[in-house]
Amino acid sequence: MPSTAQFLAFTAASLILIVVPGPSVMFTVSRAIAYGRKRAVLTAWGNALGTFCASALVAVGLGALVQESALAFAVVKYAGAAYLVYLGVKALRDRKGLMEAPEAEAGGRGRALATMAEGFAVGLLNPKSILFFLAILPQFIDAGSGSATAQMLLLGGVFAVLCAACDTVWGVAASAAREALKRPRPRLVLGRAGGTAMIGLGIAAAAGERA
């Protein structure tokens, strides 16, 4: 286990990074605008789970492959970007989903799991998350306090929970605008704006350079 001082320092550093809107916030907000509160919240937690898995890859050493191999980085980057564009196009084509009333947003268990899975894929297929964890996690490891892998998994879990909580707040706030629109036409326009934003986020992710 990291020392208390290291744990608190990591938590503070994570909060500083998380509260500044980034790609995961933009993704959650886009989903909130397109589909509403419940699916935005499910997306946020699915995305956080994918982010935790990215930290787990770093903890077991696989993240170094993405750091060292330009090909591996490009494959993950373009896969993630393509998936974001796919989700945006799917939102634009999903007229029924965009028009649903708030109480019908999450649908059944199958849709809820699918929504979380989509968020998970976006969280996992973000090579910059892996590079971030490679850079930040080792700085807060106490070499004399047991397994470094276990410590990194713990810190990655803390970061993921903080991400989920923050993104949930953003998603709930963004969905308030959608839920305020009772008439179908404005809701459809707003939903399509969310789908377009997801496509734009995917294009931006593909165009981004390796840090």
PyMOL commands that set and color helices and strands:
alter all, ss='L'
color gray80, all
select helices_A, chain A and resi 4-19+23-35+37-59+63-68+70-93+95-99+102-104+109-124+127-140+148-179+184-207
alter helices_A, ss='H'
color red, helices_A
deselect
rebuild
show_as cartoon
